[in-house]
């Protein structure tokens, strides 16, 4: 049974050059229509017996796109619709992603009123020329102001996203961005390596000759971030995420630890029991299906017992806490036959300084985190 809910808000006021997430330009007619659809999708799933009535939820994550594009009234109506279908009384963490330009006191007050208690702001970098180069529609000052406004509005858990390895960013400039971020008294920072997603403006620019940092430069930028943030008391609890002690993102932690989650909206992903599905990234089709009481088109798969257990286990290697082989044996007996081989592989990775024992668990080293995907493929 899922305890974690993701709601995709597919609206933006423009498209950043690197963004591969599904979004469309916000229009009043669309946003007005959309606010009731996630709750209606829940009704469809309940009728199909995919979910139980009034399922208790522990965490909510609203991402996009830009949730603030729904406006204050839209956010209230969406939250009321969801609260009428699921039990939100036990929610301990409710995260909302915001772009700096969309932050204002009315939006923040509305988010607090509906139950949100964690804000994640897309700063990306504190350098105006680079922000313009990558298609962002805010300034460094706007990002800092947005953080301060969220803190002043009573949000005690405010974090930002940064992108390492942006074109033209020197070590010095990246260091200035990290210093600027630390000055904001944040609780959480996500530091992502720049990726070139197919179909984006950045992909077209790269094909036309835009020079991007190579893998070595990106790894150096990520290492610089780890050193600077670690010295300031932030723990790298996951490949791309840092937090002060006790302020890790519960929603994402739960997913990496193998918990079930439900995603609502176009392009949203779900995993409930041994079934996983991802709604198709098409707002028009999503609207039509939900309005007609049909399940949105999706890519759907039912996993075998072994594959289900594997996925719930190995992705925890992304976390600093790692995995416990004896714990896996007891929790997932279907994997018992693999534990001995995994132990040998982890010992081999330890000799290469890619993994290390940590109490009764195994975790990746700093070097191992750089090749995490390769390690996961080997175990899978």
C-alpha positions in Angstrom: 0.0 0.0 0.0 1.4 3.4 -1.0 2.0 6.1 1.6 3.7 8.7 -0.6 1.9 10.9 -3.1 3.4 12.9 -6.1 1.2 15.4 -7.9 2.6 16.7 -11.2 1.6 20.2 -12.2 2.5 20.4 -15.9 2.5 24.2 -16.3 5.3 26.7 -16.8 5.7 30.3 -18.1 8.5 29.1 -20.5 10.9 26.3 -21.1 14.4 26.2 -19.7 17.0 25.1 -22.2 18.1 22.0 -20.3 14.6 20.9 -19.1 13.4 17.4 -20.1 10.5 17.3 -17.7 7.0 17.4 -19.2 5.4 20.8 -19.1 3.2 23.1 -21.3 2.7 26.9 -21.3 0.3 27.9 -18.6 -3.1 29.3 -19.8 -6.0 30.3 -17.6 -8.4 27.9 -19.3 -6.1 24.9 -18.8 -5.1 25.7 -15.2 -8.7 26.3 -14.2 -9.6 22.9 -15.7 -6.7 21.0 -14.3 -7.2 21.6 -10.6 -9.9 19.0 -10.3 -8.3 16.3 -12.4 -5.8 14.7 -10.0 -8.7 14.0 -7.6 -10.8 12.7 -10.4 -7.9 10.4 -11.4 -7.9 9.0 -7.9 -11.6 8.1 -8.4 -10.7 6.3 -11.6 -7.9 4.3 -9.9 -10.2 3.5 -6.9 -12.9 2.1 -9.3 -10.2 0.0 -10.9 -9.2 -1.2 -7.4 -5.7 0.1 -7.8 -6.0 2.0 -4.5 -8.1 1.8 -1.4 -10.5 4.4 -0.1 -9.1 7.0 2.2 -5.5 5.7 2.0 -3.4 7.3 4.7 -0.5 9.4 3.3 2.8 10.2 5.0 4.3 12.5 2.4 3.1 14.7 -0.5 5.3 16.1 -3.2 4.0 18.7 -5.7 6.4 19.2 -8.6 6.3 20.3 -12.2 6.3 22.4 -14.1 5.6 25.1 -11.6 2.8 24.4 -9.1 2.4 28.1 -8.4 1.0 28.5 -12.0 -2.3 27.2 -10.5 -2.7 30.4 -8.5 -3.9 30.6 -4.9 -7.5 29.5 -5.6 -6.3 26.7 -7.8 -3.9 25.3 -5.2 -6.6 25.4 -2.6 -9.1 23.6 -4.8 -6.6 20.9 -5.8 -5.6 20.3 -2.2 -9.3 20.1 -1.1 -10.0 17.6 -3.9 -7.1 15.4 -2.8 -8.1 15.6 0.9 -11.5 14.4 0.0 -10.1 11.2 -1.5 -7.1 10.4 0.7 -6.3 10.6 4.4 -3.9 13.5 4.8 -4.1 13.7 8.6 -0.8 11.9 9.0 1.2 13.8 6.5 4.5 14.8 8.1 6.2 16.3 5.0 4.5 18.2 2.2 6.9 19.6 -0.4 6.2 22.1 -3.1 8.6 23.0 -5.9 8.7 26.7 -6.8 10.6 28.8 -9.3 11.9 32.1 -7.9 9.8 34.3 -10.1 6.6 32.5 -8.9 7.2 33.1 -5.2 5.1 35.8 -3.5 3.5 36.2 -0.1 0.0 35.2 -1.3 1.3 31.9 -2.8 3.4 31.1 0.3 0.4 31.8 2.7 -1.8 29.6 0.6 0.7 26.8 0.6 1.0 26.9 4.4 -2.8 26.9 4.7 -3.2 23.7 2.6 -0.5 22.0 4.7 2.7 22.4 2.9 5.7 22.6 5.2 8.7 22.2 2.9 9.7 24.4 -0.1 12.2 23.5 -2.8 13.3 26.5 -5.0 15.0 26.1 -8.4 17.9 28.5 -8.1 20.3 26.5 -10.4 23.2 29.0 -10.1 23.8 32.5 -8.6 25.1 34.1 -11.8 22.8 36.2 -14.0 24.7 35.7 -17.4 24.6 31.9 -16.9 20.9 32.0 -15.9 20.1 33.8 -19.1 22.2 31.4 -21.1 20.3 28.4 -19.9 16.9 30.0 -20.4 16.0 30.8 -16.8 13.6 33.7 -16.2 14.9 34.9 -12.9 18.0 36.6 -11.5 20.3 35.5 -8.7 18.8 38.2 -6.6 15.3 36.9 -7.3 16.4 33.4 -6.0 17.8 34.8 -2.8 14.7 36.9 -2.3 12.4 33.9 -2.8 14.3 31.9 -0.2 14.1 34.8 2.3 10.3 35.2 1.6 9.7 31.5 2.2 11.6 31.6 5.5 9.8 34.7 6.6 6.5 33.1 5.8 7.2 30.5 8.4 8.6 27.6 6.3 11.4 26.1 8.5 12.5 23.7 5.8 13.6 25.6 2.7 16.0 24.2 0.1 17.3 25.0 -3.4 18.4 23.1 -6.5 21.7 23.8 -8.1 23.2 22.5 -11.4 26.9 21.6 -11.6 28.8 21.7 -14.9 26.9 24.5 -16.6 28.6 25.9 -19.7 31.2 28.6 -19.1 31.1 28.2 -15.3 34.6 28.3 -13.8 35.7 26.7 -10.5 35.8 30.2 -9.1 32.2 31.1 -10.2 30.9 27.7 -9.0 32.6 28.4 -5.6 30.8 31.8 -5.4 27.5 30.1 -6.1 28.1 27.6 -3.3 29.1 30.4 -0.9 26.0 32.3 -1.8 23.8 29.3 -1.2 25.4 28.7 2.2 24.7 32.3 3.2 21.0 31.7 2.8 20.7 29.5 5.9 19.2 26.6 3.9 18.2 23.2 5.3 18.6 21.2 2.0 20.5 21.5 -1.3 20.1 19.3 -4.4 23.2 19.5 -6.6 22.6 17.8 -10.0 25.1 17.3 -12.8 24.0 18.9 -16.1 22.5 16.4 -18.4 21.7 16.9 -22.1 18.1 15.6 -22.6 16.9 14.7 -26.1 14.6 17.3 -27.7 15.7 20.2 -25.4 17.1 23.5 -26.6 20.4 22.6 -24.9 20.6 19.4 -27.0 20.2 21.5 -30.1 22.8 24.0 -28.9 25.3 21.3 -28.2 24.7 19.8 -31.6 25.3 23.2 -33.1 28.7 23.6 -31.3 28.0 24.9 -27.8 30.9 23.7 -25.7 29.8 21.8 -22.6 32.0 20.7 -19.7 33.3 17.2 -20.1 32.7 14.4 -17.6 35.9 15.2 -15.7 34.9 18.8 -15.3 31.5 17.8 -14.1 32.9 15.4 -11.5 35.3 18.1 -10.3 32.3 20.5 -9.8 30.4 17.8 -7.9 33.5 17.1 -5.7 33.9 20.8 -5.1 30.3 21.0 -3.9 30.7 18.0 -1.6 33.8 19.5 0.0 32.2 23.0 0.5 28.8 21.8 1.7 30.3 19.0 3.9 32.5 21.6 5.7 29.4 23.6 6.4 27.6 20.7 8.1 25.6 19.3 5.2 25.6 15.5 4.7 25.5 14.1 1.2 22.8 11.6 2.1 22.1 10.7 -1.6 24.0 11.0 -4.8 22.6 14.5 -5.6 21.2 15.6 -2.3 22.6 17.3 0.8 20.8 18.1 4.1 21.4 19.3 7.6 21.0 16.3 10.1 17.4 15.2 10.3 16.2 17.3 7.4 16.5 14.8 4.5 13.6 14.7 2.1 11.3 12.0 3.5 9.4 11.6 0.2 12.5 10.9 -1.9 14.2 8.8 0.9 11.1 6.6 0.9 11.2 6.0 -2.8 14.9 5.2 -2.8 14.3 2.8 0.1 11.8 0.9 -2.0 8.4 2.2 -0.6 5.3 2.4 -2.8 4.2 5.7 -4.2 1.4 7.1 -6.3 1.9 9.7 -9.0 -1.0 11.8 -10.4 -1.0 13.9 -13.5 0.5 13.5 -17.0 4.0 12.0 -17.0 3.7 11.0 -13.3 5.1 7.7 -12.3 3.7 5.2 -9.8 4.6 2.0 -8.1 2.0 0.1 -6.1 2.6 -3.5 -5.1 4.3 -5.3 -8.0 2.8 -2.9 -10.6 4.4 0.2 -11.8 3.2 2.7 -14.4 3.9 6.1 -15.9 1.2 8.2 -17.3 1.8 9.4 -20.9 3.2 12.9 -21.2 0.2 14.3 -23.0 -2.0 16.8 -21.2 -4.8 16.7 -23.8 -5.1 12.9 -23.6 -4.9 13.1 -19.8 -7.7 15.6 -19.6 -9.9 13.7 -22.0 -9.4 10.3 -20.3 -10.0 11.6 -16.7 -13.1 13.6 -17.8 -14.5 10.5 -19.3 -13.8 8.4 -16.3 -11.1 6.4 -18.0 -7.6 5.6 -16.8 -5.0 7.9 -18.5 -2.9 6.2 -21.1 0.2 4.8 -19.5 3.2 2.5 -19.8 2.4 -0.3 -17.3 4.3 -3.3 -16.1 3.8 -6.0 -13.5 7.1 -7.2 -12.0 8.0 -10.7 -11.0 8.7 -11.4 -7.3 12.5 -11.3 -8.0 12.5 -8.1 -10.1 10.2 -6.4 -7.6 12.6 -7.2 -4.7 15.7 -6.2 -6.7 14.3 -2.8 -7.5 13.3 -2.2 -3.9 16.8 -3.1 -2.7 19.6 -2.0 -5.0 18.6 1.6 -5.5 19.2 2.2 -1.8 22.9 2.2 -2.8 22.2 5.7 -3.9 21.9 6.6 -0.3 24.8 7.2 2.1 23.3 4.6 4.5 23.8 1.9 1.8 22.3 -1.6 2.0 22.4 -4.4 4.6 22.8 -7.8 3.0 21.5 -9.8 6.0 18.6 -7.4 6.3 17.8 -8.0 2.6 17.9 -11.8 3.2 15.3 -11.6 5.9 13.1 -9.0 4.2 13.2 -10.5 0.7 13.7 -14.3 1.0 13.4 -14.5 -2.8 16.8 -12.8 -3.1 18.5 -15.2 -0.6 20.4 -17.0 -3.4 22.0 -13.8 -4.5 23.4 -12.6 -1.2 26.5 -14.6 -1.3 27.4 -13.4 -4.8 26.6 -9.8 -3.9 28.9 -10.0 -0.9 31.7 -11.2 -3.1 31.0 -8.3 -5.5 30.9 -5.7 -2.8 34.2 -7.0 -1.5 35.7 -6.7 -5.0 34.4 -3.2 -5.3 35.9 -2.4 -1.9 39.3 -3.5 -3.3 38.7 -1.0 -6.1 37.8 1.7 -3.5 34.3 1.9 -5.0 32.4 0.4 -2.0 33.1 0.1 1.7 31.7 -1.8 4.7 29.8 0.5 7.1 28.9 -1.4 10.2 26.6 -4.2 9.1 25.9 -2.5 5.8 27.7 -1.8 2.5 27.8 1.7 0.9 29.5 3.4 -2.0 32.6 5.6 -1.5 33.0 9.0 -3.0 34.6 7.4 -6.0 31.7 4.8 -6.1 29.1 7.5 -6.2 30.6 8.8 -9.4 30.0 5.4 -11.0 26.8 4.5 -9.1 24.8 3.6 -12.2 27.4 1.1 -13.3 27.4 -0.5 -9.9 23.6 -0.8 -9.9 23.6 -2.4 -13.4 26.1 -4.9 -12.2 23.9 -5.9 -9.2 20.7 -6.0 -11.2 
